[in-house]
Amino acid sequence: RTFGDHIVGAVFKYSQDKTIDTSQNGNDIMQGIDKRHQGLAGRFTYGWKYRYFFDFNFGYNGSENFAPGHQYGFFPAYSAAWNIAEEPIIKKHLKWMNMFKLRYSYGKVGNDVVGDNDQRFPYLSTFGASGGFNYADIGQKYEFTGLSYTHYATTAVTWEIATKHDIGIDFSLWDDKFTGTIDYFHEQRDGIYQQRNFIPISVGLNGAMRISTNIGSVLSKGFDGNFGFKQRIGDVNLTLRGNFTYSKSEILEYDEEYSNYPYKSQRGFRVDQTRGLIALGLFKDYDDIRNSPKQSWGDVMPGDIKYADVNGDGYVNDNDIVPIGATTRPNLVYGFGLSGQWKGIDINVLFQGSGKSTFCIDGPTVYPFENGDWGNILTDVVKSNRWILGENEDPNAKYPRLSYGGNSNNYRASTYWLRNGSYLRLKNLEIGYTIPKSLVNKMHLNNIRIYFMGTNLVTFSSFKLWDPELGSSNGQKYPLSKSYTLGLTINI
């Protein structure tokens, strides 16, 4: 409702639902039980002269996934905004500023889905038949089937909560020729459902019986935005557009075993952080091997990969695995495009890309003779700079010496196999021509347009073995197809 300069709105909602999965669940009784939720939600909005805005939202939600006393959660949110362009002094002196809004929002969001497989009723223990009980094992072993825990109850498990802050700017300038939004976001997820893997065995819980509870915490923050620009120059209409998201996610809490080496911890490092050994090139000769720390993955030879002894104990082993590179998930994703029209000719171009990501290549597509005396060998291995005894003993060769039967030393995740996952791709290109109306009307038609369209046409990346967008360490995924289309559209 509008009352003079005041704009007021309010919504109140009650909801209750029951969902029944009618698909076949086999012996999984839990998945055959209906899911129930209950909630109250409300929203109040206020604005004054389209200059100042305030919103308050809340949700009071209940889930049957938690024990009584932990089923309900209250999740408030509020936001405030100020459209500077509506201030009298701005409207008078900066008429090119159509809209320039500063805004801030805060809110909490709850998640009641626990576990990787949408686990039901984690506060209840479950049992299953087991044939692992021995009785009267004197001289002859007797084994009996009995009941054992398949899940141990965690009665205190409750909502996972994400606390979100957002500071943003929305703008529209020069009669909406230049528009865009920019946001800084900060989200902390607390109470992430995670299995307790390091409870002492003396407690009597292990394997599937280990307790899971709200223990994990992750902080995500970054920027995102989108922009648009429109301009007419004579007979030419141009539209430019773009968007981006840059984010980092850091693990704050994680159930893990204490380590003497801080770099082995998950805490304080990014989600999906690439980890591996630090490669120092290839062993030059046997003197180089004798004078280096002992490596723990079989006997090494000249041409094998040499690794750094990070902790200085004289051995290279799993305690020397450290964070390397960036994360396997891109920190930066972006896209930009161009649209234009000129005297019946139109063009539409879209680029997309990602950056700030790394991964280690592995698997049979990279390792020659991984399965013994047979297997794939990339032509890149054969043709590139690889270590060859007496012919090319370059300690910085692109590939180590050829070996078969599985070389555990050479094919470990390390900086030797670390690759940059960034790319820029011409995702879509469309060029069309619309025949002038004067000619079309003579054919008693309304419109004729001829066009060419291409998809995934060109990719720019330092990584050449396979498509970096696949997110694969070995290339064994179905690749994106490159397509061309020539078309004719006729409207009668």
ZAMARGU-4260 file (C-alpha; in steps of 0.2 Angstrom, whole numbers, plus 5000, padded with zeros to 4 digits):
<rodrens>
0) 5000/5000/5000 | 5005/5018/4997 | 5001/5032/5009 | 5008/5048/5002 | 5027/5046/5002
5) 5026/5030/5012 | 5026/5013/5004 | 5021/4998/5015 | 5019/4980/5013 | 5017/4964/5023
10) 5015/4946/5020 | 5012/4932/5033 | 5012/4913/5028 | 5010/4897/5037 | 5015/4881/5028
15) 5014/4862/5031 | 5019/4849/5019 | 5021/4830/5018 | 5031/4822/5003 | 5029/4804/5000
20) 5042/4795/4988 | 5032/4783/4978 | 5048/4775/4969 | 5054/4758/4974 | 5066/4759/4989
25) 5070/4741/4991 | 5075/4737/5008 | 5078/4755/5013 | 5063/4758/5024 | 5069/4775/5029
30) 5067/4782/5012 | 5050/4775/5011 | 5044/4786/5025 | 5036/4802/5021 | 5045/4819/5024
35) 5036/4832/5034 | 5040/4851/5036 | 5031/4865/5045 | 5034/4883/5045 | 5029/4901/5048
40) 5036/4915/5037 | 5033/4934/5036 | 5039/4949/5028 | 5038/4968/5031 | 5043/4981/5019
45) 5044/5000/5020 | 5050/5013/5008 | 5050/5032/5008 | 5049/5042/4992 | 5058/5028/4983
50) 5073/5034/4992 | 5075/5024/5008 | 5070/5006/5009 | 5069/4993/5023 | 5064/4975/5023
55) 5062/4962/5037 | 5060/4944/5034 | 5059/4929/5045 | 5056/4910/5045 | 5052/4899/5059
60) 5054/4881/5052 | 5052/4864/5059 | 5059/4848/5052 | 5056/4830/5056 | 5074/4826/5053
65) 5079/4831/5071 | 5075/4825/5088 | 5062/4834/5099 | 5069/4850/5106 | 5080/4853/5090
70) 5067/4852/5077 | 5063/4871/5075 | 5074/4885/5070 | 5072/4904/5068 | 5080/4912/5053
75) 5078/4931/5052 | 5084/4943/5039 | 5084/4961/5036 | 5090/4973/5023 | 5092/4992/5020
80) 5095/5002/5005 | 5097/5021/5000 | 5094/5027/4982 | 5106/5042/4981 | 5099/5047/4964
85) 5082/5051/4972 | 5090/5064/4984 | 5085/5082/4978 | 5103/5089/4976 | 5108/5074/4966
90) 5092/5075/4955 | 5096/5093/4952 | 5115/5093/4948 | 5118/5075/4942 | 5103/5072/4930
95) 5113/5058/4921 | 5112/5047/4937 | 5095/5038/4935 | 5098/5026/4949 | 5112/5023/4962
100) 5107/5012/4976 | 5118/5007/4991 | 5111/4992/5000 | 5116/4980/5015 | 5108/4964/5020
105) 5110/4951/5033 | 5101/4935/5036 | 5102/4917/5042 | 5097/4902/5032 | 5094/4884/5039
110) 5098/4868/5031 | 5090/4852/5037 | 5097/4840/5024 | 5111/4830/5033 | 5124/4818/5025
115) 5129/4815/5007 | 5113/4804/5004 | 5100/4815/5012 | 5101/4804/5028 | 5085/4802/5038
120) 5082/4804/5056 | 5101/4805/5062 | 5095/4806/5080 | 5089/4788/5079 | 5100/4772/5080
125) 5098/4759/5067 | 5103/4741/5067 | 5106/4727/5054 | 5110/4709/5054 | 5128/4704/5055
130) 5137/4687/5054 | 5153/4693/5063 | 5149/4687/5081 | 5160/4673/5087 | 5155/4662/5102
135) 5164/4648/5112 | 5179/4649/5101 | 5188/4634/5109 | 5195/4622/5097 | 5182/4626/5084
140) 5175/4642/5079 | 5156/4646/5080 | 5149/4661/5071 | 5132/4667/5074 | 5121/4681/5065
145) 5116/4695/5076 | 5111/4713/5077 | 5124/4727/5076 | 5123/4746/5075 | 5123/4752/5057
150) 5121/4770/5063 | 5124/4777/5080 | 5111/4790/5086 | 5116/4809/5088 | 5102/4816/5098
155) 5109/4834/5098 | 5110/4836/5079 | 5101/4851/5072 | 5100/4864/5059 | 5116/4869/5049
160) 5115/4888/5048 | 5123/4900/5035 | 5125/4918/5041 | 5126/4929/5027 | 5131/4948/5024
165) 5130/4957/5008 | 5135/4975/5003 | 5130/4980/4986 | 5128/4994/4973 | 5115/4995/4959
170) 5116/5008/4947 | 5109/5015/4930 | 5117/5030/4922 | 5114/5041/4906 | 5096/5036/4903
175) 5100/5017/4907 | 5114/5016/4894 | 5126/5010/4908 | 5118/4998/4921 | 5126/4986/4933
180) 5127/4978/4951 | 5142/4975/4962 | 5141/4964/4978 | 5153/4959/4991 | 5147/4944/5000
185) 5152/4936/5017 | 5144/4919/5022 | 5149/4908/5036 | 5141/4891/5037 | 5141/4883/5055
190) 5136/4867/5061 | 5140/4857/5045 | 5135/4839/5047 | 5151/4829/5048 | 5157/4811/5054
195) 5168/4811/5069 | 5182/4801/5062 | 5195/4802/5077 | 5185/4796/5092 | 5196/4784/5102
200) 5193/4766/5098 | 5192/4763/5116 | 5175/4771/5116 | 5169/4756/5106 | 5163/4766/5090
205) 5171/4763/5073 | 5166/4761/5055 | 5148/4764/5051 | 5145/4767/5070 | 5155/4783/5071
210) 5145/4798/5077 | 5141/4812/5065 | 5136/4829/5072 | 5136/4847/5068 | 5155/4851/5069
215) 5161/4859/5052 | 5162/4877/5048 | 5167/4886/5032 | 5169/4904/5028 | 5165/4910/5010
220) 5168/4928/5004 | 5170/4937/4988 | 5163/4948/4975 | 5151/4946/4960 | 5144/4958/4948
225) 5136/4961/4931 | 5136/4975/4919 | 5127/4981/4903 | 5130/4995/4891 | 5119/5000/4876
230) 5123/5013/4863 | 5117/5018/4846 | 5129/5025/4833 | 5120/5030/4817 | 5112/5014/4811
235) 5122/5003/4823 | 5115/4997/4839 | 5127/4990/4851 | 5125/4980/4868 | 5139/4975/4879
240) 5136/4964/4894 | 5147/4955/4907 | 5146/4946/4923 | 5159/4939/4936 | 5160/4930/4952
245) 5176/4929/4963 | 5175/4919/4979 | 5186/4910/4992 | 5181/4897/5004 | 5191/4894/5020
250) 5189/4879/5032 | 5187/4885/5049 | 5182/4869/5058 | 5185/4851/5053 | 5186/4835/5062
255) 5203/4829/5059 | 5218/4821/5068 | 5231/4832/5076 | 5247/4834/5066 | 5264/4840/5071
260) 5264/4849/5054 | 5251/4863/5052 | 5251/4862/5033 | 5243/4845/5034 | 5228/4852/5043
265) 5212/4856/5034 | 5208/4871/5045 | 5214/4887/5038 | 5215/4881/5021 | 5203/4883/5006
270) 5190/4871/5002 | 5196/4859/4987 | 5214/4865/4990 | 5226/4856/4978 | 5238/4846/4988
275) 5254/4836/4983 | 5273/4834/4985 | 5285/4848/4979 | 5295/4842/4964 | 5313/4847/4962
280) 5315/4841/4944 | 5322/4824/4939 | 5336/4814/4947 | 5352/4817/4937 | 5362/4801/4941
285) 5365/4789/4955 | 5375/4801/4965 | 5361/4813/4965 | 5350/4799/4972 | 5362/4794/4986
290) 5364/4812/4991 | 5346/4816/4992 | 5333/4811/5006 | 5326/4794/5004 | 5310/4793/4994
295) 5297/4781/5001 | 5289/4774/4985 | 5300/4761/4979 | 5318/4761/4972 | 5321/4776/4961
300) 5332/4778/4946 | 5340/4793/4936 | 5325/4801/4927 | 5313/4798/4941 | 5305/4813/4950
305) 5314/4820/4964 | 5304/4828/4979 | 5307/4840/4993 | 5309/4834/5011 | 5298/4848/5018
310) 5299/4843/5036 | 5318/4839/5035 | 5317/4822/5043 | 5328/4814/5029 | 5313/4805/5021
315) 5301/4810/5008 | 5284/4802/5013 | 5266/4807/5015 | 5271/4820/5029 | 5279/4830/5015
320) 5262/4833/5006 | 5258/4851/5006 | 5245/4863/4999 | 5251/4867/4981 | 5244/4879/4968
325) 5226/4885/4970 | 5210/4875/4972 | 5202/4862/4960 | 5186/4873/4960 | 5188/4889/4950
330) 5189/4905/4962 | 5184/4916/4947 | 5171/4913/4934 | 5166/4926/4921 | 5157/4929/4905
335) 5155/4943/4893 | 5147/4946/4876 | 5142/4958/4862 | 5126/4960/4852 | 5125/4972/4837
340) 5113/4976/4823 | 5116/4986/4807 | 5105/4987/4792 | 5098/4969/4793 | 5114/4961/4799
345) 5115/4955/4817 | 5128/4947/4828 | 5128/4940/4845 | 5144/4934/4853 | 5146/4926/4871
350) 5163/4922/4879 | 5164/4912/4896 | 5179/4908/4906 | 5186/4903/4923 | 5202/4906/4933
355) 5212/4904/4949 | 5211/4885/4948 | 5224/4871/4947 | 5223/4852/4947 | 5236/4837/4945
360) 5234/4827/4930 | 5234/4808/4933 | 5228/4791/4927 | 5231/4780/4912 | 5229/4795/4900
365) 5245/4802/4907 | 5255/4788/4914 | 5263/4777/4901 | 5260/4758/4904 | 5251/4761/4920
370) 5243/4743/4919 | 5259/4734/4916 | 5267/4731/4899 | 5251/4738/4890 | 5241/4753/4891
375) 5239/4770/4883 | 5253/4782/4879 | 5249/4800/4874 | 5257/4806/4859 | 5262/4821/4869
380) 5273/4809/4880 | 5282/4802/4864 | 5284/4818/4855 | 5288/4831/4869 | 5303/4834/4879
385) 5305/4818/4890 | 5320/4810/4899 | 5329/4797/4889 | 5345/4788/4895 | 5360/4794/4885
390) 5349/4804/4873 | 5340/4818/4883 | 5345/4818/4902 | 5337/4835/4905 | 5333/4836/4924
395) 5319/4848/4919 | 5311/4837/4905 | 5292/4838/4903 | 5290/4819/4906 | 5301/4807/4917
400) 5308/4791/4911 | 5297/4778/4903 | 5293/4764/4915 | 5280/4750/4915 | 5272/4740/4929
405) 5267/4755/4939 | 5279/4768/4945 | 5272/4773/4961 | 5286/4787/4964 | 5283/4796/4947
410) 5265/4797/4947 | 5260/4805/4964 | 5251/4821/4965 | 5265/4834/4965 | 5270/4851/4957
415) 5277/4841/4943 | 5260/4836/4937 | 5251/4852/4943 | 5242/4861/4929 | 5233/4878/4927
420) 5214/4875/4924 | 5210/4893/4918 | 5202/4895/4901 | 5193/4907/4890 | 5180/4900/4878
425) 5170/4907/4863 | 5154/4899/4869 | 5142/4905/4856 | 5143/4915/4840 | 5128/4919/4829
430) 5128/4930/4814 | 5112/4933/4804 | 5105/4943/4790 | 5086/4949/4788 | 5081/4952/4771
435) 5073/4969/4768 | 5055/4971/4770 | 5053/4978/4753 | 5059/4961/4745 | 5050/4950/4757
440) 5033/4959/4754 | 5034/4955/4736 | 5035/4937/4740 | 5020/4939/4751 | 5030/4934/4767
445) 5032/4943/4783 | 5050/4940/4787 | 5065/4930/4781 | 5081/4928/4791 | 5097/4918/4786
450) 5109/4914/4800 | 5125/4905/4806 | 5127/4899/4824 | 5142/4890/4832 | 5144/4883/4849
455) 5161/4880/4858 | 5171/4886/4844 | 5188/4891/4851 | 5196/4889/4868 | 5211/4898/4875
460) 5221/4889/4888 | 5238/4885/4893 | 5232/4867/4896 | 5231/4857/4879 | 5229/4839/4883
465) 5210/4840/4885 | 5196/4852/4888 | 5199/4861/4905 | 5181/4864/4907 | 5178/4846/4910
470) 5185/4847/4928 | 5194/4830/4925 | 5211/4825/4931 | 5213/4812/4917 | 5202/4817/4903
475) 5191/4802/4904 | 5174/4812/4903 | 5164/4815/4888 | 5170/4831/4880 | 5159/4846/4875
480) 5155/4845/4857 | 5159/4859/4844 | 5143/4862/4833 | 5139/4873/4818 | 5122/4877/4812
485) 5116/4886/4796 | 5098/4890/4797 | 5084/4899/4788 | 5069/4907/4797 | 5053/4911/4787
490) 5038/4919/4795 | 5022/4919/4784
</rodrens>
